[in-house]
Amino acid sequence: MQKSIRRRNFIGETASVAAATAFLPYTSLATDNKNKVQPSGKKRLALVGTGDRGSSNWGKSVVNNFAEYVEFVALCDINPKRMEAAKQLIGVDVKCYPAPDFDLMIKETRPDLVIVTTTDCFHEKYIVRAMELGCDVISEKSIAIDADQCQRIADAEVRTGRKVIVGFNVRHMNESIEMKKILLSGELGKVISIDYHEYLDTSHGASYFRRWHGKKAYSGSLLLHKASHHFDLINWLLESEPIDVHAIGKLAFYGHNNNYRGRNCRDCAFTEKCKFYWDMTKDARMMALYGNCEDVDGYFRDGCVWDNEIDIYDTSSVQVNYDNGTQFTYTMNTFLPQEGQRITFFCENGKLDVNLNYSQPWEVAGTFEFRITKDRKTTKYWILKPAEGSHGGADDRLKELIFKPGTKDQFNSRADSRAGIMSSLIGIAARQSIETGKMVQIADLVKFPKVWRG
Ligand SMILES: NC(=O)c1ccc[n+]([C@@H]2O[C@H](COP(=O)([O-])OP(=O)(O)OC[C@H]3O[C@@H](n4cnc5c(N)ncnc54)[C@H](O)[C@@H]3O)[C@@H](O)[C@H]2O)c1
């Protein structure tokens, strides 16, 4: 039987309140933060996880475009060399703290907001600690990669009264806004079911298998790392939440599915014959952030896609029932000649087809095709283009909504911890379903706080 989150029995918050007393020494810090007068009037930012995303979207781009509203006060990372390289790339003159000094960083630099852009498995640790230390948080997706992490974030937010914003930039893409407008217009009526196919190619798709993303322990699998964007998109479009999840998945192409392998491309004996050979030395930014820092942490950014330790799925299918009755089918294939998405909404008054052609078919590459079909005679077809800027302009729209006071949130695009947790829970449930062969009830994974009751 399906269990609705809204209808379930919720736990009290007694346990959370008791746990909070463990952090009493920092209560005064939270108060200090609130009452602090900023001479500049700007929000103070600290960034933890100074890799590619941290130093670009949440680093340099913030300094370049939002310096009127925010300023960096500190950086933090596990790798001091990468942190120093990021500091140069971002172009800030702030103190750098090694990861074990995270608490010290907060105490000394008093940020209002902590931006979390570490490897996914560590998001929760910093989200929770930052809130305990009196800060609000911006976290990259996936905010959590297992159910216990989701629980700890939900509890910490209630306990501390601080807030988490999730970097779901996909909500801000032209094509997502177009889908939202169509569904909000009511033209098609109730959404009965959705088919959603994610196609990743042997360039972008393969890149996940070169990096930490290829290990479930770090990324939770692509059902978290990648699909959390898509699960969130559907949750947001439907304005509904998942009830139960069933999935199948396998590793059928990358990892152990080859008869030779190396450690990483620069150190490989098979560069001549491997079609995934990538010469990272040609990319100065990659070398600054990773190649020149690997002696510290042993992390190879050009890792082998045939690594035997890769344990995520490259092929998966997920089915979700929603609170509002919508049935959702999602597939992800990661080794294709083409990159794109096909999404179809089957509704009571017709059908919406969305073809996002990132790389192919050639004749429509770089376009987003929309088609509404009402009946056998009536169809409407149009094409959208992405906006200028990274991730189709979505990265800047997201930052504007977060940093620029007074920015209108027309489509309720600001994603909170609940949205982050709900998208993660679909991926977590899908992984559990693949591993057990059973359907997973979302409400069995986390005890949701009372304040979430709908
Ligand atoms: N929304 C998007 O479009 C988008 C795009 C890319 C990445 N991301 C997200 O951004 C995050 C970072 O991705 P990336 O590509 O920059 O990865 P990355 O590997 O380049 O960066 C991660 C950084 O975290 C640091 N780190 C690892 N463990 C740490 C720890 N325990 N404490 C402190 N620092 C630690 C690493 O040293 C590294 O500098 C990920 O969560 C990813 O999901 C989002």
The ligand as an SDF file (V2000), in Angstrom:
LIG
                    3D

 44 48  0  0  0  0  0  0  0  0999 V2000
   24.4590   22.2090  -10.5840 N   0  0  0  0  0  0  0  0  0  0  0  0
   25.3570   21.9310  -11.5020 C   0  0  0  0  0  0  0  0  0  0  0  0
   25.1550   22.1810  -12.6770 O   0  0  0  0  0  0  0  0  0  0  0  0
   26.6770   21.3440  -11.0890 C   0  0  0  0  0  0  0  0  0  0  0  0
   27.7000   21.1870  -12.0300 C   0  0  0  0  0  0  0  0  0  0  0  0
   28.9050   20.6410  -11.6010 C   0  0  0  0  0  0  0  0  0  0  0  0
   29.0510   20.2470  -10.2870 C   0  0  0  0  0  0  0  0  0  0  0  0
   28.0340   20.3930   -9.4060 N   0  0  0  0  0  0  0  0  0  0  0  0
   28.2070   19.9980   -7.9950 C   0  0  0  0  0  0  0  0  0  0  0  0
   29.2490   20.7670   -7.4250 O   0  0  0  0  0  0  0  0  0  0  0  0
   29.9710   19.9910   -6.4840 C   0  0  0  0  0  0  0  0  0  0  0  0
   31.4450   20.0250   -6.8160 C   0  0  0  0  0  0  0  0  0  0  0  0
   31.6450   19.4560   -8.0860 O   0  0  0  0  0  0  0  0  0  0  0  0
   33.0250   19.6580   -8.8590 P   0  0  0  0  0  0  0  0  0  0  0  0
   32.8010   19.2130  -10.2360 O   0  0  0  0  0  0  0  0  0  0  0  0
   33.5330   21.0010   -8.5910 O   0  0  0  0  0  0  0  0  0  0  0  0
   33.9220   18.5740   -8.1110 O   0  0  0  0  0  0  0  0  0  0  0  0
   35.4560   18.7120   -7.7480 P   0  0  0  0  0  0  0  0  0  0  0  0
   35.9530   17.3570   -7.4410 O   0  0  0  0  0  0  0  0  0  0  0  0
   36.1300   19.5140   -8.7760 O   0  0  0  0  0  0  0  0  0  0  0  0
   35.4470   19.6080   -6.4300 O   0  0  0  0  0  0  0  0  0  0  0  0
   35.1630   19.1050   -5.1560 C   0  0  0  0  0  0  0  0  0  0  0  0
   36.0770   19.8150   -4.1710 C   0  0  0  0  0  0  0  0  0  0  0  0
   35.7490   19.3690   -2.8440 O   0  0  0  0  0  0  0  0  0  0  0  0
   36.9550   19.1280   -2.1400 C   0  0  0  0  0  0  0  0  0  0  0  0
   36.7090   18.1950   -1.0610 N   0  0  0  0  0  0  0  0  0  0  0  0
   36.5570   16.8520   -1.1420 C   0  0  0  0  0  0  0  0  0  0  0  0
   36.3130   16.3480    0.0820 N   0  0  0  0  0  0  0  0  0  0  0  0
   36.3010   17.3940    0.9340 C   0  0  0  0  0  0  0  0  0  0  0  0
   36.0910   17.5010    2.3160 C   0  0  0  0  0  0  0  0  0  0  0  0
   35.8170   16.4440    3.0890 N   0  0  0  0  0  0  0  0  0  0  0  0
   36.1430   18.7220    2.8780 N   0  0  0  0  0  0  0  0  0  0  0  0
   36.4040   19.8220    2.1150 C   0  0  0  0  0  0  0  0  0  0  0  0
   36.6120   19.7800    0.8040 N   0  0  0  0  0  0  0  0  0  0  0  0
   36.5560   18.5740    0.2130 C   0  0  0  0  0  0  0  0  0  0  0  0
   37.9110   18.5950   -3.2000 C   0  0  0  0  0  0  0  0  0  0  0  0
   39.2480   18.7160   -2.8070 O   0  0  0  0  0  0  0  0  0  0  0  0
   37.5590   19.4780   -4.3890 C   0  0  0  0  0  0  0  0  0  0  0  0
   38.3050   20.6570   -4.3910 O   0  0  0  0  0  0  0  0  0  0  0  0
   29.3740   18.6040   -6.5230 C   0  0  0  0  0  0  0  0  0  0  0  0
   28.4970   18.4670   -5.4560 O   0  0  0  0  0  0  0  0  0  0  0  0
   28.6070   18.5480   -7.8110 C   0  0  0  0  0  0  0  0  0  0  0  0
   27.4660   17.7390   -7.7020 O   0  0  0  0  0  0  0  0  0  0  0  0
   26.8670   20.9460   -9.7880 C   0  0  0  0  0  0  0  0  0  0  0  0
  1  2  1  0
  2  3  2  0
  2  4  1  0
  4  5  1  0
  4 44  2  0
  5  6  2  0
  6  7  1  0
  7  8  2  0
  8  9  1  0
  8 44  1  0
  9 10  1  0
  9 42  1  0
 10 11  1  0
 11 12  1  0
 11 40  1  0
 12 13  1  0
 13 14  1  0
 14 15  2  0
 14 16  1  0
 14 17  1  0
 17 18  1  0
 18 19  2  0
 18 20  1  0
 18 21  1  0
 21 22  1  0
 22 23  1  0
 23 24  1  0
 23 38  1  0
 24 25  1  0
 25 26  1  0
 25 36  1  0
 26 27  1  0
 26 35  1  0
 27 28  2  0
 28 29  1  0
 29 30  1  0
 29 35  2  0
 30 31  1  0
 30 32  2  0
 32 33  1  0
 33 34  2  0
 34 35  1  0
 36 37  1  0
 36 38  1  0
 38 39  1  0
 40 41  1  0
 40 42  1  0
 42 43  1  0
M  CHG  2   8   1  16  -1
M  END
$$$$
